[in-house]
Amino acid sequence: MPLLTQQQIAAGKLAADSLHSKLNQIYQHDLLVFGHHDSLAYGRSNGGWRAASPTNNNALNLSIDKTDISIALDNNDAAGLFGWDLIGLEDIPNAASIDLTKSTAKLRNNIPVKDVIAWIKKVHNSGGINTVCWHMKNPSTGDDYNDVSNPNTINEVITASTNANKTFTNWLSKAVNFFSSLIDDNGNPIPVIFRPFHEVTNFSAFFWWNQIDHTNSTVSDYKQLWENTITYLNDKGIENLVNAFCINDFFIDGNTGRTFDKIREMIPDTSLFDIICFDGYQRLNTQQQNNNHPHCQTCQIADSNFDTNNFVQRMRLQLDEINQLAIELYKIPAIGEIGADYFFDNTSWWCGTLQQIIADKNIAYLMTWRNPPYQEGDLSSYYSAYYNPNGKDISDVNTDFVNDFIQFYNDNACTNSRVLFLNEMNSTFG
């Protein structure tokens, strides 16, 4: 793992301060940036995601060619914030010491790690904002991030000299090398928003870091896990990060009886993060409904989590709490991830559902999740608009959701002039 010089560390701090200042300005001006995860990496239309109406020559065109990213941000508007995932960085041998900008190794989502670094640089050079999460494997069992078989995992990871702790520390050294590799053309560190151990909850264990109870791995253990991670990166000279603490949709299962005091219990050392956010999805809640997609529109409507009024209500409740916490803790509020399953049932989601959620709520940004590459028979959910007239997905023959997204993009079209895409963000904040 290469050692950073004091000059590089200081430059990283300046870069992070600059990004924090930009986000704070956006927040203070009651504006918000639209983001999308893995936009340059893949999508459902010709290797990338698009939102172009077949009948509107002036439509937003976000054509991204997987094999030629040079056109991605040069002449077309695009998201102002781009999300990336370090998923599988832990699997790359010698990732703590090799030149990751030249490595042919791929992450677990089949994206070469050098491409992610190049795209982060591309976005940065174009004035965009980058954010990074990490679906890290379970350091205790070696299985995937959603392995919750060992209720002692968090405690084992934070306990010095355990095998889980040694594995975890080794993986963090690889993250040090990755973040150290984010350098612009002038040799300066590129700032990124880092959102580790996201979607934390103390009532539903779906990631290993969510296994929080009062006997095995506790809330205090989770906080120490979070704090140890940031402290380790800082101690190794990584200062180009603006850290985000992220909770999960608190009412996802319809239990509105929960109190936000439970959220407050999970907040780590406030000196270690600058953004407080949460993730929330309008999604189906039973495996039967998912298995029946795309032919189960009646049972989707009956699903309380999928119900638009339910979704809007619980998102707005959580935005109220996040905004209150942001004020109390002097942090910047945001929505880390948002989206809806199956747009064929949500053709007015952008100007309808999403606009209702953010209409009078002050956040710095929101990010929709990735659009997976389409393969025939693929039932994967996608979370941003695209148009693929030659495709066979059910949404390819219905462009209503595309046109609705274009209306969302166009200022004042659905009263969303607060939402910034790349070009307007650059012209407003430089």
C-alpha positions as a Markdown table, in Angstrom:
| # | Residue | x | y | z |
|---|---|---|---|---|
| 1 | Met | 0.0 | 0.0 | 0.0 |
| 2 | Pro | 1.7 | 3.2 | -1.1 |
| 3 | Leu | 2.3 | 5.9 | 1.6 |
| 4 | Leu | 0.7 | 9.3 | 0.9 |
| 5 | Thr | 2.9 | 12.4 | 1.4 |
| 6 | Gln | 1.8 | 15.2 | 3.7 |
| 7 | Gln | 1.2 | 17.3 | 0.6 |
| 8 | Gln | -1.1 | 14.7 | -0.9 |
| 9 | Ile | -3.0 | 14.4 | 2.4 |
| 10 | Ala | -3.4 | 18.1 | 2.6 |
| 11 | Ala | -4.6 | 18.3 | -1.0 |
| 12 | Gly | -7.1 | 15.5 | -0.2 |
| 13 | Lys | -8.5 | 17.6 | 2.7 |
| 14 | Leu | -8.9 | 20.6 | 0.4 |
| 15 | Ala | -10.7 | 18.5 | -2.2 |
| 16 | Ala | -13.1 | 17.2 | 0.4 |
| 17 | Asp | -13.7 | 20.7 | 1.8 |
| 18 | Ser | -14.5 | 21.9 | -1.7 |
| 19 | Leu | -17.0 | 19.2 | -2.3 |
| 20 | His | -18.6 | 19.7 | 1.1 |
| 21 | Ser | -18.9 | 23.5 | 0.4 |
| 22 | Lys | -20.5 | 22.8 | -3.0 |
| 23 | Leu | -23.1 | 20.4 | -1.4 |
| 24 | Asn | -23.7 | 22.9 | 1.4 |
| 25 | Gln | -24.3 | 25.7 | -1.1 |
| 26 | Ile | -26.8 | 23.5 | -3.0 |
| 27 | Tyr | -28.6 | 22.7 | 0.2 |
| 28 | Gln | -28.6 | 26.2 | 1.5 |
| 29 | His | -30.1 | 27.4 | -1.8 |
| 30 | Asp | -33.0 | 24.9 | -1.4 |
| 31 | Leu | -31.8 | 23.0 | -4.6 |
| 32 | Leu | -31.0 | 19.3 | -5.0 |
| 33 | Val | -28.9 | 17.3 | -7.4 |
| 34 | Phe | -30.3 | 14.4 | -9.4 |
| 35 | Gly | -28.1 | 11.3 | -9.2 |
| 36 | His | -28.0 | 7.8 | -10.8 |
| 37 | His | -25.9 | 4.7 | -9.9 |
| 38 | Asp | -23.5 | 3.1 | -12.4 |
| 39 | Ser | -24.7 | 5.3 | -15.3 |
| 40 | Leu | -21.5 | 5.0 | -17.3 |
| 41 | Ala | -21.0 | 1.3 | -16.5 |
| 42 | Tyr | -24.1 | -0.4 | -18.0 |
| 43 | Gly | -27.8 | 0.0 | -18.6 |
| 44 | Arg | -30.8 | -1.3 | -20.4 |
| 45 | Ser | -30.3 | 0.4 | -23.7 |
| 46 | Asn | -27.3 | -0.2 | -25.9 |
| 47 | Gly | -24.9 | -0.5 | -23.0 |
| 48 | Gly | -26.1 | 2.6 | -21.2 |
| 49 | Trp | -29.2 | 4.4 | -20.0 |
| 50 | Arg | -31.2 | 6.9 | -22.0 |
| 51 | Ala | -34.2 | 9.1 | -21.6 |
| 52 | Ala | -35.0 | 10.1 | -25.1 |
| 53 | Ser | -38.5 | 10.3 | -26.5 |
| 54 | Pro | -38.9 | 8.8 | -30.0 |
| 55 | Thr | -41.3 | 11.7 | -30.9 |
| 56 | Asn | -39.4 | 14.6 | -29.4 |
| 57 | Asn | -36.3 | 15.9 | -31.1 |
| 58 | Asn | -35.6 | 18.2 | -28.2 |
| 59 | Ala | -35.8 | 15.4 | -25.6 |
| 60 | Leu | -33.2 | 14.8 | -23.0 |
| 61 | Asn | -30.6 | 12.5 | -24.4 |
| 62 | Leu | -28.5 | 10.6 | -22.0 |
| 63 | Ser | -27.0 | 8.1 | -24.4 |
| 64 | Ile | -24.1 | 6.3 | -22.8 |
| 65 | Asp | -22.0 | 4.0 | -24.9 |
| 66 | Lys | -20.3 | 1.4 | -22.8 |
| 67 | Thr | -17.4 | 1.1 | -25.2 |
| 68 | Asp | -16.9 | 4.8 | -25.9 |
| 69 | Ile | -17.5 | 6.8 | -22.8 |
| 70 | Ser | -15.8 | 9.9 | -24.3 |
| 71 | Ile | -19.2 | 11.0 | -25.6 |
| 72 | Ala | -21.0 | 10.4 | -22.3 |
| 73 | Leu | -20.7 | 13.8 | -20.8 |
| 74 | Asp | -19.2 | 16.0 | -23.5 |
| 75 | Asn | -22.3 | 17.1 | -25.4 |
| 76 | Asn | -25.2 | 15.7 | -23.5 |
| 77 | Asp | -26.7 | 16.6 | -20.2 |
| 78 | Ala | -26.7 | 13.9 | -17.6 |
| 79 | Ala | -27.1 | 13.2 | -13.9 |
| 80 | Gly | -25.2 | 15.6 | -11.6 |
| 81 | Leu | -24.2 | 12.9 | -9.2 |
| 82 | Phe | -22.9 | 9.4 | -10.2 |
| 83 | Gly | -22.9 | 6.4 | -7.8 |
| 84 | Trp | -20.3 | 3.6 | -7.8 |
| 85 | Asp | -19.9 | 0.4 | -5.8 |
| 86 | Leu | -16.7 | -1.2 | -4.5 |
| 87 | Ile | -18.4 | -4.6 | -4.4 |
| 88 | Gly | -15.8 | -7.2 | -4.9 |
| 89 | Leu | -12.7 | -5.0 | -4.3 |
| 90 | Glu | -12.0 | -7.3 | -1.4 |
| 91 | Asp | -11.7 | -10.2 | -3.8 |
| 92 | Ile | -8.9 | -8.7 | -5.9 |
| 93 | Pro | -5.5 | -10.2 | -5.0 |
| 94 | Asn | -2.9 | -7.6 | -4.0 |
| 95 | Ala | -5.4 | -4.8 | -4.4 |
| 96 | Ala | -3.8 | -3.0 | -1.5 |
| 97 | Ser | -0.5 | -2.5 | -3.5 |
| 98 | Ile | -1.0 | -2.9 | -7.3 |
| 99 | Asp | -1.7 | 0.0 | -9.7 |
| 100 | Leu | -5.5 | -0.2 | -9.8 |
| 101 | Thr | -5.6 | 2.3 | -12.7 |
| 102 | Lys | -4.0 | -0.4 | -14.9 |
| 103 | Ser | -5.4 | -3.5 | -13.3 |
| 104 | Thr | -7.6 | -5.8 | -15.5 |
| 105 | Ala | -9.3 | -7.2 | -12.4 |
| 106 | Lys | -13.1 | -6.9 | -12.3 |
| 107 | Leu | -15.3 | -6.1 | -9.4 |
| 108 | Arg | -18.1 | -8.5 | -8.6 |
| 109 | Asn | -20.5 | -6.6 | -10.8 |
| 110 | Asn | -18.2 | -7.5 | -13.7 |
| 111 | Ile | -16.9 | -3.9 | -14.1 |
| 112 | Pro | -13.1 | -3.5 | -14.3 |
| 113 | Val | -11.9 | -1.6 | -11.3 |
| 114 | Lys | -9.7 | 0.6 | -13.6 |
| 115 | Asp | -12.9 | 1.6 | -15.5 |
| 116 | Val | -14.6 | 2.8 | -12.3 |
| 117 | Ile | -11.6 | 4.9 | -11.5 |
| 118 | Ala | -11.6 | 6.3 | -15.0 |
| 119 | Trp | -15.3 | 7.1 | -14.9 |
| 120 | Ile | -14.9 | 8.8 | -11.5 |
| 121 | Lys | -12.2 | 10.9 | -13.1 |
| 122 | Lys | -14.4 | 11.6 | -16.1 |
| 123 | Val | -17.3 | 12.7 | -13.9 |
| 124 | His | -15.1 | 14.9 | -11.8 |
| 125 | Asn | -13.5 | 16.6 | -14.9 |
| 126 | Ser | -17.0 | 17.3 | -16.1 |
| 127 | Gly | -18.0 | 19.0 | -12.9 |
| 128 | Gly | -20.1 | 16.1 | -11.6 |
| 129 | Ile | -20.2 | 14.6 | -8.1 |
| 130 | Asn | -19.2 | 11.0 | -7.3 |
| 131 | Thr | -20.5 | 8.9 | -4.5 |
| 132 | Val | -19.2 | 5.4 | -3.5 |
| 133 | Cys | -20.8 | 2.6 | -1.4 |
| 134 | Trp | -19.4 | -0.9 | -0.7 |
| 135 | His | -21.4 | -4.1 | -0.6 |
| 136 | Met | -18.6 | -5.8 | 1.2 |
| 137 | Lys | -18.6 | -9.5 | 1.8 |
| 138 | Asn | -19.1 | -10.8 | 5.3 |
| 139 | Pro | -15.6 | -10.8 | 6.9 |
| 140 | Ser | -16.5 | -13.5 | 9.3 |
| 141 | Thr | -18.0 | -16.1 | 7.0 |
| 142 | Gly | -16.5 | -15.1 | 3.7 |
| 143 | Asp | -19.9 | -15.2 | 2.0 |
| 144 | Asp | -21.7 | -12.3 | 0.4 |
| 145 | Tyr | -22.8 | -9.0 | 1.9 |
| 146 | Asn | -26.3 | -10.4 | 2.6 |
| 147 | Asp | -25.1 | -13.4 | 4.6 |
| 148 | Val | -26.6 | -13.0 | 8.1 |
| 149 | Ser | -25.9 | -16.5 | 9.2 |
| 150 | Asn | -23.5 | -15.5 | 12.0 |
| 151 | Pro | -25.2 | -13.1 | 14.6 |
| 152 | Asn | -21.7 | -12.4 | 16.1 |
| 153 | Thr | -20.3 | -10.9 | 12.9 |
| 154 | Ile | -20.1 | -7.3 | 13.8 |
| 155 | Asn | -18.6 | -8.0 | 17.2 |
| 156 | Glu | -16.0 | -10.4 | 15.7 |
| 157 | Val | -15.0 | -7.8 | 13.0 |
| 158 | Ile | -14.4 | -5.0 | 15.6 |
| 159 | Thr | -12.5 | -7.3 | 18.0 |
| 160 | Ala | -8.8 | -7.1 | 17.6 |
| 161 | Ser | -6.8 | -10.2 | 16.5 |
| 162 | Thr | -9.9 | -12.2 | 15.4 |
| 163 | Asn | -9.8 | -13.8 | 12.0 |
| 164 | Ala | -12.7 | -11.6 | 11.0 |
| 165 | Asn | -10.9 | -8.5 | 12.1 |
| 166 | Lys | -7.7 | -9.4 | 10.3 |
| 167 | Thr | -9.7 | -10.0 | 7.1 |
| 168 | Phe | -11.6 | -6.8 | 7.5 |
| 169 | Thr | -8.4 | -4.8 | 8.0 |
| 170 | Asn | -6.9 | -6.3 | 4.9 |
| 171 | Trp | -9.9 | -5.3 | 2.9 |
| 172 | Leu | -9.8 | -1.8 | 4.2 |
| 173 | Ser | -6.2 | -1.5 | 3.0 |
| 174 | Lys | -7.5 | -2.2 | -0.5 |
| 175 | Ala | -9.9 | 0.7 | -0.1 |
| 176 | Val | -7.0 | 2.9 | 0.9 |
| 177 | Asn | -5.3 | 2.1 | -2.4 |
| 178 | Phe | -8.5 | 2.6 | -4.3 |
| 179 | Phe | -9.2 | 6.1 | -2.9 |
| 180 | Ser | -5.5 | 7.0 | -3.2 |
| 181 | Ser | -5.9 | 6.2 | -7.0 |
| 182 | Leu | -8.5 | 8.9 | -7.5 |
| 183 | Ile | -6.2 | 11.6 | -9.0 |
| 184 | Asp | -7.2 | 14.3 | -11.5 |
| 185 | Asp | -5.1 | 15.5 | -14.5 |
| 186 | Asn | -3.3 | 18.0 | -12.2 |
| 187 | Gly | -2.3 | 15.4 | -9.7 |
| 188 | Asn | -4.8 | 16.4 | -7.1 |
| 189 | Pro | -7.1 | 14.0 | -5.2 |
| 190 | Ile | -10.6 | 13.7 | -6.5 |
| 191 | Pro | -13.2 | 14.1 | -3.7 |
| 192 | Val | -16.0 | 11.6 | -3.3 |
| 193 | Ile | -18.9 | 11.0 | -1.0 |
| 194 | Phe | -18.3 | 7.7 | 0.8 |
| 195 | Arg | -21.4 | 5.9 | 2.2 |
| 196 | Pro | -20.2 | 2.9 | 4.1 |
| 197 | Phe | -22.4 | 0.2 | 5.8 |
| 198 | His | -25.5 | 1.9 | 4.3 |
| 199 | Glu | -29.2 | 1.1 | 5.0 |
| 200 | Val | -28.5 | 0.3 | 8.6 |
| 201 | Thr | -31.5 | -0.8 | 10.6 |
| 202 | Asn | -31.9 | -2.4 | 14.0 |
| 203 | Phe | -35.1 | -4.3 | 13.2 |
| 204 | Ser | -34.4 | -6.2 | 9.9 |
| 205 | Ala | -31.1 | -7.9 | 9.2 |
| 206 | Phe | -30.6 | -8.1 | 5.4 |
| 207 | Phe | -26.9 | -7.1 | 5.4 |
| 208 | Trp | -24.3 | -8.5 | 7.8 |
| 209 | Trp | -23.8 | -5.1 | 9.3 |
| 210 | Asn | -27.5 | -4.9 | 10.1 |
| 211 | Gln | -27.3 | -7.8 | 12.6 |
| 212 | Ile | -27.9 | -5.6 | 15.6 |
| 213 | Asp | -29.5 | -6.9 | 18.8 |
| 214 | His | -28.8 | -6.8 | 22.5 |
| 215 | Thr | -26.9 | -10.0 | 22.9 |
| 216 | Asn | -24.6 | -10.7 | 20.0 |
| 217 | Ser | -23.7 | -7.6 | 18.0 |
| 218 | Thr | -25.1 | -4.4 | 19.6 |
| 219 | Val | -25.9 | -0.9 | 18.4 |
| 220 | Ser | -22.7 | 0.2 | 20.0 |
| 221 | Asp | -20.8 | -2.5 | 18.0 |
| 222 | Tyr | -22.2 | -1.1 | 14.8 |
| 223 | Lys | -21.2 | 2.4 | 15.7 |
| 224 | Gln | -17.7 | 1.2 | 16.5 |
| 225 | Leu | -17.6 | -0.6 | 13.1 |
| 226 | Trp | -18.5 | 2.6 | 11.3 |
| 227 | Glu | -16.1 | 4.7 | 13.3 |
| 228 | Asn | -13.2 | 2.2 | 13.0 |
| 229 | Thr | -13.6 | 2.2 | 9.3 |
| 230 | Ile | -13.4 | 6.0 | 8.8 |
| 231 | Thr | -10.6 | 6.3 | 11.4 |
| 232 | Tyr | -8.6 | 3.6 | 9.6 |
| 233 | Leu | -8.9 | 5.5 | 6.3 |
| 234 | Asn | -8.0 | 8.8 | 7.9 |
| 235 | Asp | -5.0 | 7.3 | 9.7 |
| 236 | Lys | -3.7 | 6.0 | 6.3 |
| 237 | Gly | -4.0 | 9.6 | 4.9 |
| 238 | Ile | -7.3 | 9.3 | 3.1 |
| 239 | Glu | -8.8 | 12.8 | 3.4 |
| 240 | Asn | -10.6 | 13.2 | 0.1 |
| 241 | Leu | -13.8 | 11.7 | 1.4 |
| 242 | Val | -17.0 | 13.4 | 2.5 |
| 243 | Asn | -18.6 | 10.7 | 4.6 |
| 244 | Ala | -22.3 | 9.9 | 4.7 |
| 245 | Phe | -24.2 | 8.1 | 7.4 |
| 246 | Cys | -27.1 | 6.2 | 5.9 |
| 247 | Ile | -30.1 | 4.5 | 7.4 |
| 248 | Asn | -32.7 | 2.3 | 5.8 |
| 249 | Asp | -36.4 | 3.1 | 5.1 |
| 250 | Phe | -37.6 | 3.0 | 8.7 |
| 251 | Phe | -41.3 | 2.1 | 7.9 |
| 252 | Ile | -40.6 | -0.3 | 5.0 |
| 253 | Asp | -42.9 | -3.0 | 6.4 |
| 254 | Gly | -45.7 | -0.7 | 7.3 |
| 255 | Asn | -44.8 | -0.5 | 11.0 |
| 256 | Thr | -45.3 | 3.3 | 11.6 |
| 257 | Gly | -45.3 | 2.7 | 15.3 |
| 258 | Arg | -41.5 | 2.8 | 15.4 |
| 259 | Thr | -39.9 | 5.9 | 16.9 |
| 260 | Phe | -37.1 | 7.9 | 15.4 |
| 261 | Asp | -35.3 | 7.6 | 18.7 |
| 262 | Lys | -34.1 | 4.2 | 17.4 |
| 263 | Ile | -32.5 | 6.0 | 14.5 |
| 264 | Arg | -30.7 | 8.3 | 16.8 |
| 265 | Glu | -29.3 | 5.4 | 18.8 |
| 266 | Met | -27.4 | 4.2 | 15.7 |
| 267 | Ile | -25.7 | 7.5 | 14.8 |
| 268 | Pro | -21.9 | 7.2 | 15.0 |
| 269 | Asp | -19.4 | 9.9 | 16.1 |
| 270 | Thr | -20.7 | 13.0 | 14.4 |
| 271 | Ser | -17.2 | 14.3 | 13.8 |
| 272 | Leu | -16.6 | 11.5 | 11.3 |
| 273 | Phe | -19.4 | 12.3 | 8.8 |
| 274 | Asp | -20.9 | 15.4 | 7.1 |
| 275 | Ile | -24.0 | 13.9 | 5.3 |
| 276 | Ile | -27.0 | 12.2 | 6.9 |
| 277 | Cys | -29.3 | 10.3 | 4.6 |
| 278 | Phe | -31.6 | 7.3 | 4.1 |
| 279 | Asp | -32.6 | 4.9 | 1.3 |
| 280 | Gly | -36.2 | 4.2 | 0.4 |
| 281 | Tyr | -37.8 | 2.2 | -2.3 |
| 282 | Gln | -41.4 | 1.7 | -3.6 |
| 283 | Arg | -41.1 | -2.0 | -4.0 |
| 284 | Leu | -43.0 | -5.2 | -3.9 |
| 285 | Asn | -42.9 | -6.9 | -0.5 |
| 286 | Thr | -43.5 | -10.6 | -1.2 |
| 287 | Gln | -41.6 | -13.2 | -3.1 |
| 288 | Gln | -44.8 | -14.3 | -4.8 |
| 289 | Gln | -45.3 | -10.9 | -6.3 |
| 290 | Asn | -41.8 | -10.7 | -7.5 |
| 291 | Asn | -42.0 | -14.2 | -9.1 |
| 292 | Asn | -45.2 | -13.2 | -10.9 |
| 293 | His | -43.7 | -10.1 | -12.4 |
| 294 | Pro | -44.6 | -8.7 | -14.9 |
| 295 | His | -48.1 | -10.1 | -14.9 |
| 296 | Cys | -49.2 | -9.4 | -11.4 |
| 297 | Gln | -50.4 | -5.8 | -11.6 |
| 298 | Thr | -53.4 | -6.6 | -9.3 |
| 299 | Cys | -51.4 | -8.0 | -6.5 |
| 300 | Gln | -48.9 | -5.1 | -6.8 |
| 301 | Ile | -51.7 | -2.6 | -6.3 |
| 302 | Ala | -52.7 | -4.6 | -3.1 |
| 303 | Asp | -49.2 | -4.4 | -1.7 |
| 304 | Ser | -49.2 | -1.7 | 1.0 |
| 305 | Asn | -45.5 | -1.0 | 0.4 |
| 306 | Phe | -46.1 | -0.5 | -3.3 |
| 307 | Asp | -49.1 | 1.8 | -2.7 |
| 308 | Thr | -48.1 | 5.3 | -3.8 |
| 309 | Asn | -49.8 | 7.1 | -1.0 |
| 310 | Asn | -48.1 | 4.8 | 1.6 |
| 311 | Phe | -44.7 | 5.3 | -0.1 |
| 312 | Val | -45.1 | 9.1 | -0.3 |
| 313 | Gln | -46.3 | 9.4 | 3.3 |
| 314 | Arg | -43.5 | 7.3 | 4.8 |
| 315 | Met | -40.8 | 9.0 | 2.7 |
| 316 | Arg | -42.0 | 12.5 | 3.7 |
| 317 | Leu | -42.0 | 11.4 | 7.4 |
| 318 | Gln | -38.5 | 10.3 | 7.1 |
| 319 | Leu | -37.4 | 13.4 | 5.3 |
| 320 | Asp | -38.8 | 15.5 | 8.2 |
| 321 | Glu | -36.7 | 13.5 | 10.6 |
| 322 | Ile | -33.6 | 13.6 | 8.5 |
| 323 | Asn | -33.9 | 17.3 | 8.1 |
| 324 | Gln | -34.4 | 17.8 | 11.8 |
| 325 | Leu | -31.3 | 15.7 | 12.5 |
| 326 | Ala | -29.3 | 17.6 | 9.9 |
| 327 | Ile | -30.2 | 20.9 | 11.7 |
| 328 | Glu | -29.4 | 19.5 | 15.1 |
| 329 | Leu | -26.1 | 17.9 | 14.1 |
| 330 | Tyr | -25.0 | 20.5 | 11.5 |
| 331 | Lys | -25.1 | 18.0 | 8.7 |
| 332 | Ile | -26.3 | 18.0 | 5.1 |
| 333 | Pro | -29.4 | 15.9 | 4.4 |
| 334 | Ala | -29.9 | 13.7 | 1.4 |
| 335 | Ile | -31.7 | 10.6 | 0.0 |
| 336 | Gly | -28.9 | 8.0 | -0.6 |
| 337 | Glu | -31.1 | 5.8 | -2.8 |
| 338 | Ile | -34.6 | 6.0 | -4.1 |
| 339 | Gly | -36.6 | 4.3 | -6.8 |
| 340 | Ala | -39.7 | 2.2 | -7.7 |
| 341 | Asp | -40.0 | -1.3 | -9.0 |
| 342 | Tyr | -41.6 | -1.9 | -12.3 |
| 343 | Phe | -42.2 | 1.4 | -14.1 |
| 344 | Phe | -45.0 | -0.1 | -16.2 |
| 345 | Asp | -47.2 | 0.4 | -13.1 |
| 346 | Asn | -45.6 | 3.9 | -12.4 |
| 347 | Thr | -45.7 | 5.7 | -15.7 |
| 348 | Ser | -46.1 | 9.1 | -13.9 |
| 349 | Trp | -43.6 | 8.3 | -11.1 |
| 350 | Trp | -41.3 | 11.2 | -11.8 |
| 351 | Cys | -43.8 | 14.1 | -11.9 |
| 352 | Gly | -46.2 | 12.3 | -9.6 |
| 353 | Thr | -44.7 | 10.2 | -6.9 |
| 354 | Leu | -41.2 | 11.6 | -6.7 |
| 355 | Gln | -42.3 | 15.2 | -7.1 |
| 356 | Gln | -44.8 | 14.8 | -4.2 |
| 357 | Ile | -42.0 | 13.5 | -2.0 |
| 358 | Ile | -39.5 | 16.2 | -2.6 |
| 359 | Ala | -41.8 | 19.1 | -3.3 |
| 360 | Asp | -41.1 | 21.1 | -0.1 |
| 361 | Lys | -38.3 | 19.0 | 1.5 |
| 362 | Asn | -34.8 | 20.4 | 1.6 |
| 363 | Ile | -32.1 | 17.9 | 0.7 |
| 364 | Ala | -28.8 | 18.3 | -1.2 |
| 365 | Tyr | -29.3 | 15.3 | -3.5 |
| 366 | Leu | -31.1 | 12.1 | -4.3 |
| 367 | Met | -29.8 | 9.1 | -6.2 |
| 368 | Thr | -31.8 | 6.6 | -8.2 |
| 369 | Trp | -30.3 | 3.1 | -8.3 |
| 370 | Arg | -28.8 | 1.3 | -11.3 |
| 371 | Asn | -30.4 | 0.1 | -14.5 |
| 372 | Pro | -29.1 | -3.5 | -15.0 |
| 373 | Pro | -28.2 | -4.6 | -18.6 |
| 374 | Tyr | -31.2 | -6.1 | -20.2 |
| 375 | Gln | -31.3 | -9.7 | -21.3 |
| 376 | Glu | -34.3 | -11.4 | -22.7 |
| 377 | Gly | -36.3 | -12.9 | -19.8 |
| 378 | Asp | -34.5 | -10.7 | -17.3 |
| 379 | Leu | -36.9 | -9.5 | -14.6 |
| 380 | Ser | -34.5 | -7.2 | -12.8 |
| 381 | Ser | -35.8 | -3.9 | -11.6 |
| 382 | Tyr | -34.5 | -0.7 | -13.1 |
| 383 | Tyr | -34.6 | 2.7 | -11.5 |
| 384 | Ser | -34.1 | 5.4 | -14.1 |
| 385 | Ala | -35.7 | 6.1 | -17.5 |
| 386 | Tyr | -34.5 | 4.6 | -20.7 |
| 387 | Tyr | -35.8 | 4.1 | -24.2 |
| 388 | Asn | -35.0 | 1.0 | -26.2 |
| 389 | Pro | -37.3 | 0.5 | -29.2 |
| 390 | Asn | -35.7 | -2.7 | -30.2 |
| 391 | Gly | -35.9 | -4.3 | -26.8 |
| 392 | Lys | -38.3 | -6.9 | -25.5 |
| 393 | Asp | -38.9 | -5.6 | -22.0 |
| 394 | Ile | -42.4 | -4.7 | -21.2 |
| 395 | Ser | -41.4 | -1.0 | -20.8 |
| 396 | Asp | -39.9 | -0.8 | -24.2 |
| 397 | Val | -43.3 | -0.6 | -25.8 |
| 398 | Asn | -44.6 | 2.1 | -23.4 |
| 399 | Thr | -42.8 | 5.4 | -23.5 |
| 400 | Asp | -45.0 | 7.1 | -20.9 |
| 401 | Phe | -42.5 | 6.8 | -18.2 |
| 402 | Val | -39.8 | 8.2 | -20.5 |
| 403 | Asn | -41.8 | 11.2 | -21.4 |
| 404 | Asp | -42.7 | 11.7 | -17.7 |
| 405 | Phe | -39.0 | 11.8 | -16.9 |
| 406 | Ile | -38.4 | 14.3 | -19.6 |
| 407 | Gln | -41.1 | 16.5 | -18.0 |
| 408 | Phe | -39.3 | 16.1 | -14.7 |
| 409 | Tyr | -36.1 | 17.1 | -16.3 |
| 410 | Asn | -37.5 | 20.2 | -18.0 |
| 411 | Asp | -37.6 | 23.1 | -15.6 |
| 412 | Asn | -41.0 | 24.1 | -14.4 |
| 413 | Ala | -42.6 | 21.2 | -16.3 |
| 414 | Cys | -43.8 | 19.6 | -13.1 |
| 415 | Thr | -42.7 | 22.3 | -10.7 |
| 416 | Asn | -39.4 | 20.7 | -10.1 |
| 417 | Ser | -37.1 | 23.6 | -11.0 |
| 418 | Arg | -35.2 | 22.8 | -7.8 |
| 419 | Val | -33.7 | 19.7 | -9.3 |
| 420 | Leu | -30.3 | 20.1 | -10.8 |
| 421 | Phe | -28.8 | 18.0 | -13.6 |
| 422 | Leu | -25.2 | 18.3 | -14.6 |
| 423 | Asn | -25.3 | 21.3 | -16.9 |
| 424 | Glu | -27.4 | 23.4 | -14.7 |
| 425 | Met | -25.4 | 22.5 | -11.6 |
| 426 | Asn | -22.2 | 23.5 | -13.3 |
| 427 | Ser | -23.7 | 26.8 | -14.6 |
| 428 | Thr | -25.1 | 27.6 | -11.1 |
| 429 | Phe | -22.3 | 26.4 | -8.8 |
| 430 | Gly | -19.3 | 25.9 | -11.1 |
